[in-house]
Structures are given as structure tokens and as C-alpha cells.
Amino acid sequence: MFRLIVNKAIRKIKLYTDDPAVRFLLELTEKSYEFIPWQRKKGYITRVYKLYDEKRSPVMKDGYYTYTIGYGWAAYLLNTFRSRLSKEDFDEVLNSVIYSSSFRELPFPELREIQNEDVLHLLKYRIGLFSCYTGYGKL
């Protein structure tokens, strides 16, 4: 069982699964060489970075592991778990988190054509980043 449910009250995505291996796709373990204050010397520290909000690794309740994940990770979740998701769950996350419900379609008169194409494409999404080269033009 694998479900993604958009919780608009807390602005998060809830992931329900019975597969314990999913946790490893939502975590990154990294060792870094740095100063350790309590030992007063340099050494290796292991850190675990989590995409989900729970402080500890989720435990199974009612037969499911539950993860609470921010909206910013929606595209990662859809691409990583595409084969496990139902069409309804996939479309719900896509339409309520990634795509904007209303957006501008008229070009801005003061922008060049390529700038208009890029800006109007960006406005179709709720969240995103735009990176351009030097000399692209001020928006």
C-alpha cells in the first residue's frame, strides 16, 4: 500500500506506506570531517538529513508508516514513487501542489519574446526556481 495525501490544513503531504525501505529514500546519511567540541579535536561526525518532519524514524501504526513531507519535495516524491502511486494520488498532488489553479496567459508588453515565454511558463506552477545567464535582461 502506498498513498500520498495532500493535507491543506498544515500545508504538507502525508505519505502512508507499509514498506519500511521507503525511509531510506527520504533520508541522507553523511559523514563529515570537522571539529568536535565535546572531544576538543577534529574527527568524523555522522549526520542524518531527513525530508520528513518527524524527529525519529516513523514506527508502524495501524499497519502503516506515516511521513509528513513539505510541499517543496512534491516533484521528488512524484518522480521517485511514480510506479507505486495510483493515478488519483498522482493527479491530486500534481494539481493541488505543483500546478497553479489560475495563471496569466497574456504577455507582458515591456519584455522581450523569450523573456515572456519563460515568465509565462513559470507562472503555470505554484513553486519553482528560475536561473538565467548573465545579460539575459532584467525582469
N, CA, C and O atoms as a DFTB+ gen file, in Angstrom:
556 C
 N C O
     1  1       0.847      -1.173       0.000
     2  2       0.000       0.000       0.000
     3  2       0.886       1.227       0.000
     4  3       1.876       1.293       0.728
     5  1       0.527       2.186      -0.810
     6  2       1.304       3.413      -0.927
     7  2       0.346       4.550      -1.255
     8  3      -0.324       4.515      -2.287
     9  1       0.275       5.559      -0.386
    10  2      -0.650       6.683      -0.588
    11  2       0.057       8.002      -0.335
    12  3       0.842       8.119       0.606
    13  1      -0.216       8.984      -1.161
    14  2       0.192      10.371      -0.943
    15  2      -1.083      11.183      -0.800
    16  3      -1.921      11.190      -1.703
    17  1      -1.236      11.870       0.328
    18  2      -2.430      12.670       0.575
    19  2      -1.998      14.090       0.891
    20  3      -1.154      14.309       1.760
    21  1      -2.573      15.051       0.189
    22  2      -2.275      16.462       0.409
    23  2      -3.128      16.958       1.566
    24  3      -4.356      16.903       1.505
    25  1      -2.482      17.440       2.617
    26  2      -3.178      17.991       3.776
    27  2      -3.059      19.511       3.700
    28  3      -2.029      20.076       4.067
    29  1      -4.111      20.169       3.224
    30  2      -4.065      21.620       3.027
    31  2      -4.120      22.393       4.336
    32  3      -3.727      23.560       4.367
    33  1      -4.589      21.788       5.406
    34  2      -4.664      22.469       6.696
    35  2      -3.265      22.764       7.240
    36  3      -3.027      23.839       7.790
    37  1      -2.352      21.824       7.090
    38  2      -0.983      22.032       7.582
    39  2      -0.002      22.311       6.438
    40  3       1.190      22.505       6.680
    41  1      -0.492      22.333       5.206
    42  2       0.318      22.587       4.005
    43  2       1.481      21.598       3.893
    44  3       2.629      21.985       3.678
    45  1       1.158      20.336       4.041
    46  2       2.140      19.256       3.951
    47  2       1.540      18.087       3.171
    48  3       0.330      18.020       2.958
    49  1       2.402      17.181       2.756
    50  2       1.977      15.954       2.092
    51  2       2.204      14.808       3.066
    52  3       3.286      14.676       3.639
    53  1       1.180      13.979       3.253
    54  2       1.282      12.801       4.117
    55  2       1.522      11.581       3.236
    56  3       0.795      11.338       2.273
    57  1       2.546      10.826       3.581
    58  2       2.886       9.608       2.870
    59  2       2.587       8.427       3.780
    60  3       3.134       8.332       4.879
    61  1       1.719       7.526       3.326
    62  2       1.364       6.319       4.070
    63  2       1.863       5.112       3.277
    64  3       1.573       4.975       2.088
    65  1       2.611       4.244       3.945
    66  2       3.130       3.055       3.273
    67  2       3.324       1.931       4.285
    68  3       3.458       2.165       5.486
    69  1       3.334       0.703       3.767
    70  2       3.632      -0.443       4.616
    71  2       5.033      -0.984       4.332
    72  3       5.426      -2.015       4.877
    73  1       5.781      -0.292       3.483
    74  2       7.136      -0.692       3.106
    75  2       8.169       0.041       3.967
    76  3       8.286       1.262       3.864
    77  1       8.918      -0.670       4.811
    78  2       9.893       0.009       5.670
    79  2      11.099       0.559       4.909
    80  3      11.801       1.422       5.437
    81  1      11.360       0.093       3.696
    82  2      12.516       0.540       2.918
    83  2      12.340       1.936       2.345
    84  3      13.319       2.537       1.904
    85  1      11.129       2.469       2.335
    86  2      10.871       3.813       1.810
    87  2      11.645       4.861       2.603
    88  3      12.026       5.896       2.057
    89  1      11.876       4.601       3.865
    90  2      12.582       5.553       4.728
    91  2      13.944       5.921       4.160
    92  3      14.378       7.066       4.290
    93  1      14.625       4.967       3.531
    94  2      15.966       5.217       3.018
    95  2      15.964       6.097       1.773
    96  3      17.003       6.651       1.415
    97  1      14.831       6.233       1.115
    98  2      14.707       7.168       0.001
    99  2      14.372       8.579       0.488
   100  3      14.420       9.534      -0.289
   101  1      14.036       8.709       1.764
   102  2      13.683      10.001       2.339
   103  2      14.740      10.510       3.313
   104  3      14.517      11.515       3.988
   105  1      15.881       9.839       3.398
   106  2      16.959      10.230       4.311
   107  2      18.297      10.221       3.585
   108  3      18.483       9.512       2.596
   109  1      19.228      11.028       4.099
   110  2      20.601      11.038       3.612
   111  2      21.516      10.981       4.816
   112  3      21.411      11.817       5.714
   113  1      22.413      10.008       4.849
   114  2      23.397       9.894       5.914
   115  2      24.738      10.355       5.358
   116  3      25.188       9.888       4.312
   117  1      25.373      11.291       6.085
   118  2      26.610      11.876       5.594
   119  2      27.636      11.929       6.717
   120  3      27.315      12.294       7.849
   121  1      28.869      11.562       6.394
   122  2      29.974      11.698       7.340
   123  2      30.802      12.891       6.911
   124  3      31.138      13.033       5.736
   125  1      31.133      13.755       7.872
   126  2      31.969      14.902       7.560
   127  2      33.081      15.024       8.593
   128  3      32.906      14.691       9.765
   129  1      34.216      15.504       8.136
   130  2      35.385      15.677       9.000
   131  2      35.381      17.117       9.489
   132  3      35.567      18.040       8.696
   133  1      35.171      17.319      10.779
   134  2      35.100      18.665      11.344
   135  2      35.459      18.637      12.831
   136  3      35.706      17.582      13.415
   137  1      35.479      19.815      13.408
   138  2      35.818      19.952      14.820
   139  2      34.668      19.448      15.681
   140  3      33.513      19.822      15.473
   141  1      34.995      18.587      16.661
   142  2      34.004      18.051      17.588
   143  2      34.225      18.747      18.936
   144  3      35.214      18.471      19.614
   145  1      33.312      19.648      19.332
   146  2      33.538      20.449      20.536
   147  2      33.665      19.638      21.817
   148  3      34.501      19.965      22.660
   149  1      32.869      18.597      21.992
   150  2      32.890      17.841      23.248
   151  2      34.146      16.972      23.380
   152  3      34.475      16.527      24.479
   153  1      34.853      16.728      22.256
   154  2      36.102      15.984      22.315
   155  2      37.322      16.901      22.175
   156  3      38.454      16.475      22.404
   157  1      37.086      18.145      21.803
   158  2      38.123      19.164      21.593
   159  2      39.176      18.716      20.581
   160  3      40.374      18.923      20.776
   161  1      38.709      18.106      19.509
   162  2      39.609      17.714      18.427
   163  2      38.776      17.495      17.160
   164  3      37.546      17.462      17.208
   165  1      39.461      17.348      16.039
   166  2      38.768      17.087      14.783
   167  2      38.498      15.598      14.638
   168  3      39.263      14.758      15.111
   169  1      37.403      15.296      13.982
   170  2      37.047      13.904      13.773
   171  2      35.849      13.801      12.832
   172  3      35.365      14.810      12.321
   173  1      35.384      12.594      12.611
   174  2      34.247      12.352      11.720
   175  2      32.944      12.382      12.515
   176  3      32.821      11.761      13.572
   177  1      31.980      13.119      11.977
   178  2      30.648      13.194      12.560
   179  2      29.663      12.650      11.533
   180  3      29.711      13.026      10.362
   181  1      28.777      11.773      11.966
   182  2      27.739      11.242      11.090
   183  2      26.456      12.018      11.329
   184  3      25.979      12.117      12.460
   185  1      25.905      12.563      10.261
   186  2      24.648      13.319      10.341
   187  2      23.619      12.664       9.430
   188  3      23.950      12.139       8.366
   189  1      22.372      12.706       9.867
   190  2      21.259      12.187       9.078
   191  2      20.351      13.357       8.726
   192  3      19.812      14.019       9.613
   193  1      20.182      13.609       7.440
   194  2      19.284      14.651       6.955
   195  2      17.997      13.980       6.492
   196  3      18.032      13.029       5.711
   197  1      16.852      14.481       6.978
   198  2      15.562      13.856       6.684
   199  2      14.678      14.815       5.884
   200  3      14.654      16.019       6.142
   201  1      13.951      14.259       4.910
   202  2      12.980      15.049       4.163
   203  2      11.674      15.197       4.926
   204  3      10.895      16.114       4.666
   205  1      11.442      14.311       5.849
   206  2      10.182      14.309       6.590
   207  2      10.355      15.052       7.909
   208  3      11.479      15.284       8.355
   209  1       9.238      15.424       8.530
   210  2       9.233      16.280       9.707
   211  2       9.415      15.543      11.029
   212  3       9.793      16.166      12.021
   213  1       9.163      14.262      11.074
   214  2       9.235      13.523      12.328
   215  2      10.664      13.532      12.865
   216  3      11.619      13.378      12.105
   217  1      10.805      13.712      14.170
   218  2      12.132      13.744      14.790
   219  2      12.799      12.371      14.734
   220  3      13.986      12.266      14.427
   221  1      12.051      11.343      15.025
   222  2      12.568       9.977      14.968
   223  2      12.022       9.292      13.732
   224  3      11.071       9.764      13.109
   225  1      12.629       8.188      13.392
   226  2      12.109       7.417      12.262
   227  2      10.718       6.923      12.609
   228  3      10.500       6.411      13.708
   229  1       9.773       7.068      11.691
   230  2       8.396       6.652      11.985
   231  2       8.293       5.167      12.316
   232  3       8.987       4.330      11.738
   233  1       7.421       4.870      13.246
   234  2       7.140       3.492      13.609
   235  2       5.791       3.104      13.003
   236  3       4.965       3.962      12.693
   237  1       5.587       1.814      12.843
   238  2       4.362       1.336      12.222
   239  2       3.188       1.487      13.185
   240  3       3.220       0.974      14.303
   241  1       2.155       2.193      12.738
   242  2       0.904       2.322      13.485
   243  2      -0.227       1.898      12.568
   244  3      -0.313       2.354      11.428
   245  1      -1.072       1.050      13.051
   246  2      -2.197       0.528      12.263
   247  2      -1.735      -0.106      10.957
   248  3      -2.475      -0.106       9.973
   249  1      -0.530      -0.642      10.938
   250  2      -0.022      -1.315       9.748
   251  2       0.643      -0.413       8.731
   252  3       1.014      -0.890       7.659
   253  1       0.814       0.892       9.023
   254  2       1.396       1.834       8.070
   255  2       2.442       2.712       8.721
   256  3       2.333       3.071       9.893
   257  1       3.461       3.055       7.942
   258  2       4.413       4.091       8.330
   259  2       3.879       5.405       7.779
   260  3       3.401       5.454       6.646
   261  1       3.957       6.467       8.570
   262  2       3.443       7.768       8.153
   263  2       4.581       8.783       8.145
   264  3       5.297       8.933       9.136
   265  1       4.740       9.471       7.033
   266  2       5.751      10.517       6.892
   267  2       5.048      11.824       6.526
   268  3       4.132      11.828       5.704
   269  1       5.474      12.931       7.135
   270  2       4.939      14.258       6.822
   271  2       6.031      15.025       6.093
   272  3       7.106      15.266       6.642
   273  1       5.747      15.410       4.847
   274  2       6.761      15.996       3.970
   275  2       6.251      17.331       3.433
   276  3       5.072      17.456       3.099
   277  1       7.124      18.316       3.349
   278  2       6.766      19.639       2.856
   279  2       6.442      19.657       1.366
   280  3       6.847      18.766       0.619
   281  1       5.703      20.687       0.944
   282  2       5.304      20.832      -0.460
   283  2       6.497      20.919      -1.412
   284  3       6.387      20.504      -2.565
   285  1       7.610      21.438      -0.963
   286  2       8.771      21.606      -1.821
   287  2       9.335      20.300      -2.366
   288  3      10.060      20.307      -3.361
   289  1       9.015      19.197      -1.736
   290  2       9.502      17.892      -2.156
   291  2       8.483      17.140      -3.012
   292  3       8.666      15.951      -3.275
   293  1       7.424      17.800      -3.447
   294  2       6.363      17.129      -4.205
   295  2       6.879      16.534      -5.516
   296  3       6.541      15.398      -5.848
   297  1       7.687      17.277      -6.260
   298  2       8.196      16.764      -7.539
   299  2       9.097      15.548      -7.314
   300  3       9.044      14.588      -8.083
   301  1       9.916      15.584      -6.272
   302  2      10.767      14.426      -5.947
   303  2       9.908      13.205      -5.621
   304  3      10.183      12.105      -6.100
   305  1       8.875      13.397      -4.812
   306  2       8.000      12.277      -4.442
   307  2       7.312      11.682      -5.666
   308  3       7.233      10.461      -5.806
   309  1       6.813      12.548      -6.553
   310  2       6.120      12.054      -7.742
   311  2       7.069      11.287      -8.661
   312  3       6.701      10.242      -9.195
   313  1       8.278      11.795      -8.846
   314  2       9.226      11.113      -9.733
   315  2       9.772       9.833      -9.119
   316  3       9.948       8.838      -9.822
   317  1      10.040       9.844      -7.829
   318  2      10.615       8.669      -7.180
   319  2       9.618       7.529      -7.049
   320  3       9.965       6.367      -7.261
   321  1       8.374       7.863      -6.698
   322  2       7.378       6.823      -6.414
   323  2       6.296       6.727      -7.489
   324  3       5.194       6.250      -7.217
   325  1       6.597       7.170      -8.690
   326  2       5.614       7.165      -9.783
   327  2       5.009       5.788     -10.022
   328  3       3.801       5.677     -10.231
   329  1       5.812       4.754      -9.997
   330  2       5.301       3.412     -10.293
   331  2       4.430       2.849      -9.169
   332  3       3.630       1.943      -9.404
   333  1       4.576       3.375      -7.956
   334  2       3.796       2.870      -6.816
   335  2       2.509       3.645      -6.576
   336  3       1.617       3.163      -5.878
   337  1       2.404       4.834      -7.144
   338  2       1.241       5.696      -6.880
   339  2       0.060       5.349      -7.770
   340  3       0.224       4.926      -8.914
   341  1      -1.127       5.536      -7.223
   342  2      -2.326       5.394      -8.044
   343  2      -2.481       6.663      -8.876
   344  3      -1.920       7.706      -8.542
   345  1      -3.231       6.568      -9.940
   346  2      -3.453       7.727     -10.822
   347  2      -4.112       8.868     -10.059
   348  3      -3.781      10.031     -10.290
   349  1      -5.035       8.563      -9.158
   350  2      -5.744       9.593      -8.392
   351  2      -4.798      10.349      -7.461
   352  3      -4.851      11.577      -7.389
   353  1      -3.929       9.622      -6.748
   354  2      -2.968      10.269      -5.850
   355  2      -1.974      11.125      -6.628
   356  3      -1.647      12.238      -6.216
   357  1      -1.500      10.604      -7.748
   358  2      -0.560      11.343      -8.582
   359  2      -1.175      12.653      -9.064
   360  3      -0.552      13.711      -8.969
   361  1      -2.402      12.577      -9.584
   362  2      -3.079      13.773     -10.093
   363  2      -3.418      14.762      -8.983
   364  3      -3.370      15.973      -9.198
   365  1      -3.760      14.256      -7.795
   366  2      -4.079      15.152      -6.679
   367  2      -2.874      15.991      -6.283
   368  3      -2.996      17.201      -6.091
   369  1      -1.718      15.363      -6.159
   370  2      -0.501      16.092      -5.796
   371  2      -0.107      17.048      -6.917
   372  3       0.274      18.188      -6.653
   373  1      -0.196      16.599      -8.144
   374  2       0.178      17.414      -9.285
   375  2      -0.690      18.667      -9.380
   376  3      -0.170      19.767      -9.568
   377  1      -2.011      18.509      -9.250
   378  2      -2.925      19.634      -9.430
   379  2      -3.049      20.545      -8.222
   380  3      -3.302      21.739      -8.386
   381  1      -2.879      20.024      -7.013
   382  2      -3.071      20.875      -5.843
   383  2      -1.771      21.404      -5.251
   384  3      -1.809      22.321      -4.430
   385  1      -0.620      20.856      -5.642
   386  2       0.652      21.328      -5.086
   387  2       1.536      21.950      -6.160
   388  3       2.110      23.016      -5.937
   389  1       1.657      21.315      -7.309
   390  2       2.627      21.766      -8.314
   391  2       2.025      22.782      -9.288
   392  3       2.581      23.867      -9.454
   393  1       0.917      22.459      -9.927
   394  2       0.324      23.375     -10.899
   395  2      -0.491      24.464     -10.214
   396  3      -1.150      24.211      -9.206
   397  1      -0.446      25.656     -10.754
   398  2      -1.227      26.774     -10.234
   399  2      -2.661      26.664     -10.748
   400  3      -2.887      26.229     -11.878
   401  1      -3.618      27.056      -9.928
   402  2      -5.017      26.951     -10.332
   403  2      -5.398      28.039     -11.345
   404  3      -6.256      27.808     -12.198
   405  1      -4.783      29.199     -11.264
   406  2      -5.018      30.263     -12.245
   407  2      -3.687      30.960     -12.512
   408  3      -2.884      31.155     -11.600
   409  1      -3.465      31.329     -13.758
   410  2      -2.207      31.972     -14.113
   411  2      -2.421      32.905     -15.298
   412  3      -3.407      32.791     -16.026
   413  1      -1.500      33.812     -15.474
   414  2      -1.565      34.799     -16.543
   415  2      -1.174      34.148     -17.861
   416  3      -0.226      33.366     -17.925
   417  1      -1.926      34.486     -18.925
   418  2      -1.597      33.980     -20.248
   419  2      -1.232      35.090     -21.218
   420  3      -0.683      34.831     -22.288
   421  1      -1.539      36.335     -20.843
   422  2      -1.209      37.471     -21.693
   423  2       0.253      37.856     -21.518
   424  3       0.741      37.905     -20.389
   425  1       0.959      38.129     -22.604
   426  2       2.369      38.506     -22.465
   427  2       2.519      39.902     -21.852
   428  3       1.641      40.753     -21.994
   429  1       3.631      40.114     -21.178
   430  2       3.941      41.421     -20.620
   431  2       4.476      42.308     -21.750
   432  3       5.366      41.881     -22.486
   433  1       3.958      43.527     -21.904
   434  2       4.364      44.351     -23.052
   435  2       5.824      44.821     -23.006
   436  3       6.421      45.041     -24.059
   437  1       6.407      44.979     -21.827
   438  2       7.762      45.521     -21.737
   439  2       8.864      44.464     -21.826
   440  3      10.043      44.816     -21.788
   441  1       8.520      43.197     -21.941
   442  2       9.519      42.128     -22.008
   443  2       9.745      41.670     -23.446
   444  3       8.868      41.796     -24.301
   445  1      10.936      41.138     -23.692
   446  2      11.221      40.547     -24.998
   447  2      10.474      39.221     -25.125
   448  3       9.964      38.697     -24.134
   449  1      10.408      38.683     -26.328
   450  2       9.621      37.474     -26.584
   451  2      10.125      36.277     -25.773
   452  3       9.326      35.545     -25.187
   453  1      11.442      36.077     -25.737
   454  2      11.993      34.943     -24.994
   455  2      11.742      35.093     -23.496
   456  3      11.504      34.102     -22.807
   457  1      11.793      36.326     -22.985
   458  2      11.515      36.575     -21.578
   459  2      10.044      36.289     -21.265
   460  3       9.728      35.706     -20.228
   461  1       9.157      36.699     -22.158
   462  2       7.729      36.432     -21.973
   463  2       7.450      34.937     -21.940
   464  3       6.679      34.465     -21.104
   465  1       8.071      34.191     -22.846
   466  2       7.865      32.741     -22.861
   467  2       8.282      32.120     -21.532
   468  3       7.568      31.287     -20.975
   469  1       9.442      32.535     -21.033
   470  2       9.955      31.972     -19.782
   471  2       9.094      32.350     -18.586
   472  3       8.783      31.499     -17.753
   473  1       8.706      33.623     -18.494
   474  2       7.911      34.080     -17.347
   475  2       6.526      33.454     -17.370
   476  3       6.032      33.024     -16.327
   477  1       5.891      33.393     -18.523
   478  2       4.557      32.803     -18.604
   479  2       4.601      31.298     -18.311
   480  3       3.651      30.746     -17.756
   481  1       5.690      30.645     -18.679
   482  2       5.845      29.221     -18.332
   483  2       5.990      29.063     -16.822
   484  3       5.394      28.158     -16.238
   485  1       6.770      29.925     -16.184
   486  2       6.952      29.854     -14.727
   487  2       5.653      30.078     -13.971
   488  3       5.432      29.462     -12.929
   489  1       4.798      30.943     -14.476
   490  2       3.561      31.274     -13.776
   491  2       2.552      30.124     -13.760
   492  3       1.553      30.197     -13.045
   493  1       2.793      29.076     -14.528
   494  2       1.902      27.917     -14.529
   495  2       2.071      27.066     -13.268
   496  3       1.225      26.226     -12.961
   497  1       3.170      27.289     -12.542
   498  2       3.497      26.472     -11.370
   499  2       3.391      27.287     -10.086
   500  3       3.599      28.500     -10.098
   501  1       3.071      26.625      -8.986
   502  2       2.984      27.280      -7.684
   503  2       4.356      27.601      -7.104
   504  3       4.548      28.662      -6.510
   505  1       5.306      26.694      -7.273
   506  2       6.654      26.887      -6.751
   507  2       7.659      26.549      -7.841
   508  3       7.393      25.728      -8.719
   509  1       8.807      27.190      -7.773
   510  2       9.837      26.891      -8.749
   511  2      10.996      27.859      -8.646
   512  3      10.938      28.863      -7.936
   513  1      12.040      27.535      -9.367
   514  2      13.230      28.363      -9.430
   515  2      13.507      28.720     -10.879
   516  3      13.207      27.950     -11.792
   517  1      14.077      29.885     -11.075
   518  2      14.445      30.320     -12.419
   519  2      15.884      30.780     -12.389
   520  3      16.250      31.651     -11.599
   521  1      16.692      30.204     -13.237
   522  2      18.098      30.576     -13.342
   523  2      18.364      30.969     -14.784
   524  3      17.977      30.252     -15.708
   525  1      19.021      32.102     -14.982
   526  2      19.308      32.550     -16.336
   527  2      20.748      33.040     -16.421
   528  3      21.398      33.275     -15.402
   529  1      21.223      33.188     -17.614
   530  2      22.598      33.583     -17.859
   531  2      22.775      35.089     -17.693
   532  3      21.799      35.839     -17.683
   533  1      24.022      35.522     -17.563
   534  2      24.345      36.938     -17.464
   535  2      23.977      37.620     -18.778
   536  3      24.290      37.109     -19.853
   537  1      23.319      38.761     -18.697
   538  2      22.905      39.502     -19.880
   539  2      21.544      39.094     -20.397
   540  3      21.130      39.556     -21.460
   541  1      20.830      38.235     -19.670
   542  2      19.507      37.772     -20.082
   543  2      18.525      38.936     -20.164
   544  3      17.667      38.978     -21.046
   545  1      18.661      39.873     -19.242
   546  2      17.764      41.036     -19.200
   547  2      17.053      41.094     -17.882
   548  3      16.702      40.071     -17.294
   549  1      16.846      42.302     -17.428
   550  2      16.145      42.482     -16.149
   551  2      14.659      42.276     -16.344
   552  3      14.097      42.672     -17.364
   553  1      14.035      41.665     -15.378
   554  2      12.587      41.420     -15.441
   555  2      11.841      42.444     -14.627
   556  3      10.613      42.402     -14.557
